[in-house]
Amino acid sequence: MSFFFSFGTLLTDVVSIPKTNENFRLLYDTKGRFRLHSLRDEEAKFKLCKVRSVQFGQKGIPYINTYDGRTIRYPDPLIKANDTIKLDLEENKITDFIKFDVGNIVMVTGGRNRGRVGIIKNREKHKGSFETIHIQDALGHEFATRLGNVFTIGKGSKPWVSLPKGKGIKLSIIEEARKRQAAQAAA
């Protein structure tokens, strides 16, 4: 997966600048590039992490591995692989989690649709191949991607993190041209 940024920061990491009292979250824009998105102080206290695997250690102690390399012991038994946890950055504890289910809002983190945000409409399981996830954005555009490229960011249609300008909706070339023409006509 292409979660890495050049300074060891990852998708949904919070970057704080104490001198200016500013907080930013690292997210993808609809063109697939990393963008720093400005945050309020209360939103900078947590981070979303995708669960890679759930395993049992010595003496049957359960633990989860997340995409950013964290290992968290004694998680909620309902947390499974591909779910998303809400991690309190001050206490380093799980405060809540989101199941990877149809109807939840997701961000695409890989492939040609990287940076797009939408709601899971369907999940196709193919034996011996990749699982395909069908997603619909807020404008009704549907697209599909692999399971490994999808990151759940909220329950239902409400994201747990604020989204950058455009809300993860990728416009077609014609829609972008019409939007530019309307802006020029208004000016």
Buried (B, 14 or more C-beta within 10 A) or exposed (E): EEBEEEEEBBBBBBBEEEEEEBBBBBBBBBEBEBBBBEBEEEBBBBBBBBBBEBEEEEEEEBBBBBBBEBEBEEBEEEBBBBBBBBBEEEEEEBEBBBBBEEEBBBBBBBBEBBBBBBBBEEBEEEEEEEBBBBBBBEEEBEBEBBBBBBBBBBBEEEBBBEBBEEEBBBBEEEEEEEEEEEEEEEE
